[in-house]
Amino acid sequence: MGDIVFMDTETLGLDLDSPIWEFAAVRRDGETGREYPLHLFVEHDPQPWLDTLPAEFAQDYAARYDHDRAVGINAAAGMITMFLEGRPTIIGAVPDFDTARIRHQMLRPNGIQDPWHYHLIDIENVIVGWARGIATPTWPEFWPMTMLPPYSSDELSAAVGVNPEDFDRHTAMGDVEWVRAQWDAVMSGAR
């Protein structure tokens, strides 16, 4: 089995150009199961993006972004590329949100090809498939009839026994740990 990487970014908005200001990932070795983390703050220009953020996200950014620890965008591109050497499979919550912005903002400007395997795994889709496959008339709590797209990530997490409130959500590493817990729950046969 190849390596997998749980990965997330925090950005100053939803636009493709909204600056990535935080990156986190945990790489799991497919042979040994050992894990290796990478956490970065990335230098960026917060304007005009910061002024358009919802208050809770602007406050989180102001409280957590550490300019003294931040690395330049080119250095971040190199560090992420080295971390993802060997084209591991990315697992995340809507991972194409993160990979599209990393590609657009960091990799392409530096002439770097995607360092990850092209098949991204979205944890929400994994849980939907798992829950639909296990739901039975005697176990309906895994798939309430009211659960239709767009899905609630909190409800999906709870369906596999992972309480989303146990994680520091909307931080890059907190979301990485949350996705990892959901993946492990499904892969170990949750419940």
BAVEX-468854 format. One record per atom (N, C-alpha, C): residue number from 1; atom name; x, y, z. Coordinates in pm, whole numbers, plus 50000, padded with zeros to 5 digits. Atoms other than C-alpha are relative to their C-alpha. Example, Ala and Ser with C-alpha at 12.3 -4.5 7.8 and 13.67 -1.06 7.14 Angstrom:
<rs>
   i at    xx    yy    zz
   1  N 50089 49881 50000
   1 CA 51230 49550 50780
   1  C 50090 50120 50000
   2  N 49918 49881 49994
   2 CA 51367 49894 50714
   2  C 49923 50109 50073
</rs>
This chain:
<rs>
   i at    xx    yy    zz
   1  N 50084 49882 50000
   1 CA 50000 50000 50000
   1  C 50088 50124 50000
   2  N 49925 49875 50006
   2 CA 50123 50348 49918
   2  C 49970 50090 50118
   3  N 50021 49902 49892
   3 CA 50151 50640 50154
   3  C 49874 50081 49975
   4  N 50113 49910 50007
   4 CA 49850 50854 50232
   4  C 50035 50126 50079
   5  N 49976 49873 49934
   5 CA 49849 51218 50337
   5  C 49867 50066 50029
   6  N 50116 49921 49958
   6 CA 49576 51391 50534
   6  C 50046 50145 49992
   7  N 49950 49866 50030
   7 CA 49597 51753 50422
   7  C 49889 50102 50005
   8  N 50097 49892 49996
   8 CA 49424 52087 50474
   8  C 50072 50134 49992
   9  N 49949 49863 50001
   9 CA 49477 52458 50415
   9  C 49896 50091 50063
  10  N 50089 49891 49961
  10 CA 49331 52773 50562
  10  C 50032 50115 49907
  11  N 49985 49892 50097
  11 CA 49274 53058 50320
  11  C 49921 50122 50047
  12  N 50071 49876 49968
  12 CA 49147 53414 50332
  12  C 49877 50018 49912
  13  N 50122 49996 50080
  13 CA 48835 53326 50134
  13  C 49986 49875 49917
  14  N 50029 50118 50081
  14 CA 48689 53082 49886
  14  C 50050 50012 49857
  15  N 49952 49976 50135
  15 CA 48826 53238 49566
  15  C 50132 49925 49978
  16  N 49876 50071 50034
  16 CA 49107 53054 49386
  16  C 50124 50082 50037
  17  N 49887 49913 49967
  17 CA 49331 53354 49452
  17  C 50004 50040 50147
  18  N 49997 49968 49857
  18 CA 49239 53387 49822
  18  C 50125 49937 50061
  19  N 49871 50051 49956
  19 CA 49579 53352 49988
  19  C 49991 49884 50101
  20  N 49980 50106 49902
  20 CA 49674 53030 50163
  20  C 50088 50059 50109
  21  N 49918 49947 49891
  21 CA 49798 53136 50505
  21  C 50044 49892 50098
  22  N 49962 50112 49913
  22 CA 49816 52798 50682
  22  C 49987 49870 49922
  23  N 49999 50132 50062
  23 CA 49902 52450 50558
  23  C 50034 49898 50107
  24  N 49966 50110 49909
  24 CA 49900 52125 50754
  24  C 49977 49868 49929
  25  N 50014 50134 50055
  25 CA 49944 51763 50664
  25  C 50063 49899 50096
  26  N 49940 50113 49931
  26 CA 50015 51428 50824
  26  C 50013 49889 49897
  27  N 49973 50107 50095
  27 CA 50178 51165 50606
  27  C 50011 49870 50076
  28  N 49996 50134 49941
  28 CA 50120 50800 50694
  28  C 50071 49905 49905
  29  N 49922 50095 50079
  29 CA 50377 50552 50567
  29  C 49915 49874 49979
  30  N 50083 50116 50033
  30 CA 50192 50272 50387
  30  C 50057 49868 50046
  31  N 49936 50124 49955
  31 CA 50443 50009 50502
  31  C 50000 49988 50152
  32  N 49980 50008 49855
  32 CA 50500 50096 50867
  32  C 49886 50060 50082
  33  N 50105 49930 49925
  33 CA 50201 50312 50960
  33  C 50051 50122 50075
  34  N 49945 49882 49932
  34 CA 50438 50576 51102
  34  C 49949 50126 49934
  35  N 50053 49874 50050
  35 CA 50320 50931 51067
  35  C 50099 50114 50018
  36  N 49910 49886 50001
  36 CA 50505 51252 50987
  36  C 49917 50126 49972
  37  N 50079 49878 50021
  37 CA 50350 51599 51025
  37  C 50079 50110 49929
  38  N 49944 49877 50052
  38 CA 50411 51922 50839
  38  C 49897 50109 50025
  39  N 50089 49887 49972
  39 CA 50261 52252 50958
  39  C 50075 50129 49967
  40  N 49937 49876 50044
  40 CA 50336 52589 50798
  40  C 49903 50116 50007
  41  N 50067 49875 50029
  41 CA 50224 52946 50812
  41  C 50069 50055 49877
  42  N 49948 49956 50128
  42 CA 50267 53102 50469
  42  C 49987 50153 49988
  43  N 50003 49855 50021
  43 CA 50363 53465 50399
  43  C 49905 50035 49885
  44  N 50099 49958 50099
  44 CA 50100 53654 50201
  44  C 49963 50145 50027
  45  N 50056 49866 49981
  45 CA 49936 53993 50154
  45  C 49854 49981 50037
  46  N 50137 50025 49958
  46 CA 49612 53984 50355
  46  C 49895 50092 49938
  47  N 50097 49907 50057
  47 CA 49452 54275 50172
  47  C 49981 49973 49851
  48  N 50124 49954 49937
  48 CA 49191 54306 50035
  48  C 49919 49889 50064
  49  N 50073 50120 49960
  49 CA 49095 53956 50143
  49  C 49950 50006 50144
  50  N 50033 50001 49858
  50 CA 49094 54006 50518
  50  C 49874 50081 50030
  51  N 50117 49914 49977
  51 CA 48833 54282 50499
  51  C 49868 49934 49961
  52  N 50123 50065 50046
  52 CA 48583 54047 50333
  52  C 49970 49870 50075
  53  N 50022 50124 49925
  53 CA 48620 53751 50572
  53  C 49888 50017 50102
  54  N 50094 49996 49888
  54 CA 48335 53667 50809
  54  C 50078 50023 50130
  55  N 49933 49958 49876
  55 CA 48417 53800 51156
  55  C 50069 49886 50073
  56  N 49939 50110 49924
  56 CA 48482 53460 51315
  56  C 50130 49953 49936
  57  N 49879 50043 50069
  57 CA 48740 53371 51049
  57  C 50108 50107 50008
  58  N 49903 49891 49986
  58 CA 48905 53714 51064
  58  C 50061 50000 50140
  59  N 49950 50006 49862
  59 CA 48934 53681 51443
  59  C 50095 49883 50018
  60  N 49913 50117 49991
  60 CA 49081 53332 51412
  60  C 50134 50030 49933
  61  N 49878 49964 50071
  61 CA 49332 53457 51157
  61  C 50087 50093 50086
  62  N 49926 49903 49918
  62 CA 49432 53751 51380
  62  C 50061 49935 50123
  63  N 49952 50066 49879
  63 CA 49472 53521 51680
  63  C 50109 49897 49972
  64  N 49910 50113 50023
  64 CA 49668 53242 51513
  64  C 50112 50023 49900
  65  N 49895 49984 50101
  65 CA 49865 53368 51213
  65  C 50126 50057 50064
  66  N 49874 49960 49938
  66 CA 50228 53397 51319
  66  C 50099 50040 49890
  67  N 49914 49948 50106
  67 CA 50419 53619 51078
  67  C 50146 49963 50023
  68  N 49860 50033 49970
  68 CA 50748 53543 51256
  68  C 50035 49856 49964
  69  N 49976 50141 50036
  69 CA 50710 53170 51185
  69  C 49969 49971 49854
  70  N 50044 50023 50138
  70 CA 50575 53215 50831
  70  C 50118 49985 49905
  71  N 49899 50019 50105
  71 CA 50774 53096 50532
  71  C 49947 50061 49871
  72  N 50039 49944 50129
  72 CA 50772 53254 50188
  72  C 49926 49897 49916
  73  N 50083 50089 50082
  73 CA 50537 53111 49929
  73  C 50086 49904 49918
  74  N 49913 50088 50078
  74 CA 50826 52972 49720
  74  C 50061 49892 50089
  75  N 49947 50099 49905
  75 CA 50979 52803 50025
  75  C 49891 49901 50038
  76  N 50112 50090 49968
  76 CA 50637 52664 50115
  76  C 49976 49901 49887
  77  N 50017 50090 50115
  77 CA 50601 52524 49763
  77  C 50104 49889 50001
  78  N 49893 50100 49994
  78 CA 50937 52348 49798
  78  C 49982 49901 50114
  79  N 50018 50088 49884
  79 CA 50862 52212 50144
  79  C 49884 49904 49979
  80  N 50116 50085 50026
  80 CA 50521 52080 50041
  80  C 50035 49896 49894
  81  N 49960 50094 50106
  81 CA 50666 51923 49726
  81  C 50089 49889 50056
  82  N 49913 50102 49939
  82 CA 50938 51746 49926
  82  C 49919 49908 50092
  83  N 50082 50079 49908
  83 CA 50683 51632 50186
  83  C 49915 49899 49924
  84  N 50088 50087 50079
  84 CA 50467 51482 49911
  84  C 50076 49916 49897
  85  N 49919 50079 50093
  85 CA 50755 51308 49732
  85  C 49944 49858 49989
  86  N 50047 50136 50022
  86 CA 50650 50978 49577
  86  C 49852 49993 49965
  87  N 50140 49992 50043
  87 CA 50297 51094 49484
  87  C 49903 49926 50092
  88  N 50095 50065 49909
  88 CA 50102 50989 49795
  88  C 49856 50040 49965
  89  N 50141 49971 50017
  89 CA 49724 50982 49795
  89  C 49956 50100 50106
  90  N 50048 49896 49911
  90 CA 49565 51293 49946
  90  C 49859 49964 50047
  91  N 50132 50020 49941
  91 CA 49271 51248 50184
  91  C 49966 50127 50075
  92  N 50040 49877 49932
  92 CA 49080 51552 50300
  92  C 49851 50020 49996
  93  N 50138 49956 50010
  93 CA 48750 51727 50343
  93  C 49994 50096 49881
  94  N 49999 49928 50127
  94 CA 48689 51849 49988
  94  C 50145 50032 49961
  95  N 49857 49978 50023
  95 CA 49059 51800 49904
  95  C 50032 50078 49874
  96  N 49970 49922 50120
  96 CA 49032 51956 49559
  96  C 49998 50150 50027
  97  N 49993 49859 49960
  97 CA 48968 52291 49732
  97  C 50146 50034 50032
  98  N 49861 49976 49958
  98 CA 49316 52264 49883
  98  C 50098 49981 49885
  99  N 49902 50028 50105
  99 CA 49500 52107 49590
  99  C 49991 50104 49887
 100  N 50014 49899 50106
 100 CA 49357 52359 49339
 100  C 50072 50129 50039
 101  N 49937 49875 49956
 101 CA 49482 52652 49548
 101  C 50151 49983 50015
 102  N 49856 50026 49991
 102 CA 49820 52494 49622
 102  C 50060 50001 49860
 103  N 49952 50005 50139
 103 CA 49862 52424 49250
 103  C 50007 50142 49942
 104  N 50011 49868 50061
 104 CA 49750 52774 49144
 104  C 50094 50103 50063
 105  N 49925 49896 49930
 105 CA 49927 52980 49409
 105  C 50147 49967 50022
 106  N 49865 50038 49961
 106 CA 50241 52781 49483
 106  C 50077 49920 49895
 107  N 49926 50092 50086
 107 CA 50328 52506 49240
 107  C 50022 50053 49859
 108  N 49986 49956 50139
 108 CA 50257 52640 48889
 108  C 50092 50122 49986
 109  N 49907 49887 50013
 109 CA 50432 52974 48951
 109  C 50147 49961 50014
 110  N 49863 50049 49982
 110 CA 50741 52771 49045
 110  C 50034 49887 49903
 111  N 49975 50104 50099
 111 CA 50712 52530 48751
 111  C 49998 49859 50057
 112  N 50005 50131 49933
 112 CA 50629 52237 48983
 112  C 49870 49928 49962
 113  N 50117 50082 50030
 113 CA 50396 51959 48873
 113  C 49938 49949 50131
 114  N 50067 50052 49881
 114 CA 50141 51815 49116
 114  C 50079 49884 50060
 115  N 49921 50106 49937
 115 CA 50336 51603 49367
 115  C 49914 49888 50059
 116  N 50091 50099 49944
 116 CA 50029 51403 49478
 116  C 49944 49910 49891
 117  N 50068 50090 50092
 117 CA 49854 51108 49318
 117  C 49875 50072 49950
 118  N 50112 49927 50060
 118 CA 49583 51233 49082
 118  C 49864 49962 50059
 119  N 50127 50046 49942
 119 CA 49311 51037 49265
 119  C 49989 50051 50144
 120  N 50022 49943 49867
 120 CA 49206 51254 49559
 120  C 49886 49927 50069
 121  N 50106 50067 49925
 121 CA 48991 51104 49835
 121  C 49933 50101 50092
 122  N 50080 49910 49917
 122 CA 48714 51314 49989
 122  C 49936 49917 50111
 123  N 50050 50078 49887
 123 CA 48631 51184 50338
 123  C 49848 49998 50006
 124  N 50146 49996 49998
 124 CA 48269 51294 50305
 124  C 49942 49896 49905
 125  N 50047 50102 50094
 125 CA 48222 51075 49996
 125  C 50025 49860 50052
 126  N 49970 50131 49941
 126 CA 48389 50785 50175
 126  C 49892 49964 50102
 127  N 50100 50026 49895
 127 CA 48147 50818 50467
 127  C 49862 49977 49939
 128  N 50130 50020 50065
 128 CA 47842 50854 50241
 128  C 49990 49858 49944
 129  N 50001 50137 50054
 129 CA 47935 50531 50060
 129  C 49994 49895 50108
 130  N 49998 50095 49890
 130 CA 48011 50351 50382
 130  C 49864 49994 50069
 131  N 50128 49995 49928
 131 CA 47692 50466 50554
 131  C 49886 49943 49916
 132  N 50106 50056 50087
 132 CA 47471 50384 50255
 132  C 50014 49848 49991
 133  N 49979 50144 50008
 133 CA 47627 50039 50241
 133  C 49965 49926 50127
 134  N 50025 50067 49873
 134 CA 47578 49963 50610
 134  C 49859 50023 50054
 135  N 50134 49968 49950
 135 CA 47235 50123 50665
 135  C 49903 49886 49970
 136  N 50101 50105 50014
 136 CA 46965 49864 50721
 136  C 49877 50041 50080
 137  N 50117 49965 49919
 137 CA 46612 49874 50864
 137  C 50025 49986 50150
 138  N 49971 50013 49857
 138 CA 46758 49760 51197
 138  C 50110 50094 50045
 139  N 49893 49906 49967
 139 CA 47038 50017 51181
 139  C 49980 50131 49925
 140  N 50030 49882 50082
 140 CA 46868 50324 51031
 140  C 50076 50125 50042
 141  N 49932 49878 49957
 141 CA 47066 50574 51237
 141  C 50121 50033 49914
 142  N 49886 49971 50086
 142 CA 47351 50537 50990
 142  C 49960 50080 49877
 143  N 50042 49923 50116
 143 CA 47144 50690 50716
 143  C 49858 50048 50015
 144  N 50136 49947 49985
 144 CA 46847 50898 50823
 144  C 49945 50043 49864
 145  N 50064 49965 50127
 145 CA 46602 50955 50541
 145  C 50013 50149 49970
 146  N 49988 49855 50022
 146 CA 46649 51330 50589
 146  C 50140 50040 49953
 147  N 49864 49965 50036
 147 CA 47020 51313 50506
 147  C 50017 49991 49848
 148  N 49986 49989 50145
 148 CA 47042 51431 50145
 148  C 50103 50107 49969
 149  N 49905 49896 50036
 149 CA 47297 51639 49957
 149  C 49935 50138 50006
 150  N 49862 50003 49955
 150 CA 47443 51877 50041
 150  C 50007 49946 50142
 151  N 49988 50068 49871
 151 CA 47559 51672 50337
 151  C 50061 50091 50105
 152  N 49939 49931 49886
 152 CA 47645 51805 50679
 152  C 50124 49922 50040
 153  N 49877 50070 49962
 153 CA 48007 51721 50752
 153  C 49996 49958 50146
 154  N 50012 50037 49859
 154 CA 47925 51720 51124
 154  C 49915 49874 50017
 155  N 50086 50119 49991
 155 CA 47643 51466 51076
 155  C 50073 49877 49946
 156  N 49926 50113 50055
 156 CA 47863 51247 50858
 156  C 50106 49952 50099
 157  N 49899 50036 49901
 157 CA 48140 51258 51117
 157  C 49937 49923 50116
 158  N 50069 50066 49888
 158 CA 47897 51165 51394
 158  C 49954 49859 49961
 159  N 50047 50132 50045
 159 CA 47768 50874 51182
 159  C 50106 49893 50013
 160  N 49893 50098 49985
 160 CA 48110 50707 51209
 160  C 50059 50005 50141
 161  N 49958 49998 49861
 161 CA 48141 50781 51580
 161  C 50110 50101 50032
 162  N 49897 49899 49976
 162 CA 48375 51082 51549
 162  C 49929 50132 50031
 163  N 50063 49875 49958
 163 CA 48257 51386 51744
 163  C 50081 50118 49945
 164  N 49925 49889 50059
 164 CA 48354 51693 51539
 164  C 50041 50105 50103
 165  N 49966 49902 49896
 165 CA 48360 51903 51858
 165  C 50127 49964 50076
 166  N 49876 50042 49935
 166 CA 48662 51705 51977
 166  C 50125 50054 49929
 167  N 49888 49955 50082
 167 CA 48879 51879 51715
 167  C 49998 50152 49987
 168  N 49984 49856 50016
 168 CA 49010 52232 51666
 168  C 49968 50035 49855
 169  N 50047 49984 50136
 169 CA 48802 52285 51354
 169  C 50038 50136 49942
 170  N 49964 49880 50077
 170 CA 48888 52542 51089
 170  C 50139 50052 50036
 171  N 49856 49979 49998
 171 CA 49254 52524 51178
 171  C 50052 49889 49909
 172  N 49953 50100 50096
 172 CA 49461 52337 50923
 172  C 50031 49867 50069
 173  N 49965 50127 49935
 173 CA 49601 52079 51169
 173  C 49878 49939 50070
 174  N 50121 50053 49938
 174 CA 49271 52047 51356
 174  C 49914 49926 49900
 175  N 50079 50067 50104
 175 CA 49092 51961 51032
 175  C 50070 49875 49948
 176  N 49924 50120 50038
 176 CA 49370 51719 50936
 176  C 49972 49888 50100
 177  N 50023 50101 49896
 177 CA 49328 51536 51268
 177  C 49856 49949 49997
 178  N 50141 50038 50008
 178 CA 48949 51534 51228
 178  C 49977 49905 49882
 179  N 50013 50087 50118
 179 CA 48968 51385 50876
 179  C 50068 49865 50027
 180  N 49928 50125 49969
 180 CA 49225 51128 50994
 180  C 49916 49911 50092
 181  N 50084 50078 49907
 181 CA 48994 51019 51279
 181  C 49882 49937 49926
 182  N 50112 50054 50077
 182 CA 48704 50975 51036
 182  C 50047 49887 49908
 183  N 49944 50104 50088
 183 CA 48920 50779 50790
 183  C 50027 49873 50080
 184  N 49968 50116 49919
 184 CA 49044 50551 51066
 184  C 49875 49929 50050
 185  N 50126 50060 49955
 185 CA 48690 50498 51195
 185  C 49937 49916 49890
 186  N 50059 50075 50112
 186 CA 48561 50392 50852
 186  C 50085 49880 49964
 187  N 49912 50109 50042
 187 CA 48864 50183 50765
 187  C 50012 49889 50104
 188  N 49996 50106 49898
 188 CA 48847 49998 51095
 188  C 49862 49942 50025
 189  N 50133 50055 49987
 189 CA 48477 49924 51050
 189  C 49920 50068 50110
 190  N 50066 49919 49897
 190 CA 48319 50202 51255
 190  C 49881 49930 50062
 191  N 50106 50057 49916
 191 CA 48079 50102 51531
 191  C 50025 49855 50016
</rs>
